[in-house]
Amino acid sequence: MHLESYHSLLTDAHLELQKLQEEVKTLKEKVSAYEAPEDGYRKDATWEGKIVFILQKAGRPLQSKELIELLEPREPLLRNHHDKHKFFSALLGMALKHKRVQREKPKGERGYYYYIEL
């Protein structure tokens, strides 16, 4: 092999290394944002804490289907569950039992609205 060939291989390898380092940096930022988002959501919180957090952020009463829609992107367990509504119903039941969340059924509407006392 000629010297130019080695130089070309080294240049290509260096460029690929820079590209991969930039990709690693981007992925680390994404993982960091996922694990500790700027809005204060904590993946290590209890399910009750997560429900309360979502209700606080929403600033209004939400139905269980709305809570599920807001939690799904953040929670793989919920996102991949075969029966989300049944699974989430049990979690809401615990939050109600411990009085972290209240519920109300408006007359003429289907389903409950869940809220927190502010």
Contacts in CASP RR format, 6 or more apart in sequence:
PFRMAT RR
TARGET T0000
AUTHOR 0000-0000-0000
METHOD contacts of the structure
MODEL  1
MHLESYHSLLTDAHLELQKLQEEVKTLKEKVSAYEAPEDGYRKDATWEGK
IVFILQKAGRPLQSKELIELLEPREPLLRNHHDKHKFFSALLGMALKHKR
VQREKPKGERGYYYYIEL
35 43 0 8 1.000
36 42 0 8 1.000
37 74 0 8 1.000
39 57 0 8 1.000
40 53 0 8 1.000
41 50 0 8 1.000
41 53 0 8 1.000
41 74 0 8 1.000
42 50 0 8 1.000
42 53 0 8 1.000
43 74 0 8 1.000
43 75 0 8 1.000
45 53 0 8 1.000
47 91 0 8 1.000
47 94 0 8 1.000
47 95 0 8 1.000
48 91 0 8 1.000
48 94 0 8 1.000
48 95 0 8 1.000
48 98 0 8 1.000
48 100 0 8 1.000
48 101 0 8 1.000
49 95 0 8 1.000
49 100 0 8 1.000
50 71 0 8 1.000
50 74 0 8 1.000
50 75 0 8 1.000
51 67 0 8 1.000
51 71 0 8 1.000
51 91 0 8 1.000
51 92 0 8 1.000
51 95 0 8 1.000
51 100 0 8 1.000
51 101 0 8 1.000
51 114 0 8 1.000
52 95 0 8 1.000
52 100 0 8 1.000
52 101 0 8 1.000
52 116 0 8 1.000
54 62 0 8 1.000
54 67 0 8 1.000
54 70 0 8 1.000
54 71 0 8 1.000
55 61 0 8 1.000
55 62 0 8 1.000
55 67 0 8 1.000
55 101 0 8 1.000
55 114 0 8 1.000
55 115 0 8 1.000
55 116 0 8 1.000
56 116 0 8 1.000
57 70 0 8 1.000
58 66 0 8 1.000
58 70 0 8 1.000
60 115 0 8 1.000
61 104 0 8 1.000
61 113 0 8 1.000
61 114 0 8 1.000
61 115 0 8 1.000
62 70 0 8 1.000
62 113 0 8 1.000
62 114 0 8 1.000
62 115 0 8 1.000
63 111 0 8 1.000
63 112 0 8 1.000
63 113 0 8 1.000
63 114 0 8 1.000
64 85 0 8 1.000
64 88 0 8 1.000
64 89 0 8 1.000
64 92 0 8 1.000
64 111 0 8 1.000
64 112 0 8 1.000
64 114 0 8 1.000
65 85 0 8 1.000
67 88 0 8 1.000
67 92 0 8 1.000
67 114 0 8 1.000
68 78 0 8 1.000
68 84 0 8 1.000
68 85 0 8 1.000
68 88 0 8 1.000
71 78 0 8 1.000
71 88 0 8 1.000
72 78 0 8 1.000
72 79 0 8 1.000
72 84 0 8 1.000
73 79 0 8 1.000
78 84 0 8 1.000
78 87 0 8 1.000
78 88 0 8 1.000
81 87 0 8 1.000
92 101 0 8 1.000
92 103 0 8 1.000
92 114 0 8 1.000
95 101 0 8 1.000
95 114 0 8 1.000
96 102 0 8 1.000
96 103 0 8 1.000
100 116 0 8 1.000
101 114 0 8 1.000
101 115 0 8 1.000
101 116 0 8 1.000
102 114 0 8 1.000
102 115 0 8 1.000
102 116 0 8 1.000
102 117 0 8 1.000
103 112 0 8 1.000
103 113 0 8 1.000
103 114 0 8 1.000
103 115 0 8 1.000
104 112 0 8 1.000
104 113 0 8 1.000
104 115 0 8 1.000
105 111 0 8 1.000
105 112 0 8 1.000
105 113 0 8 1.000
106 113 0 8 1.000
END
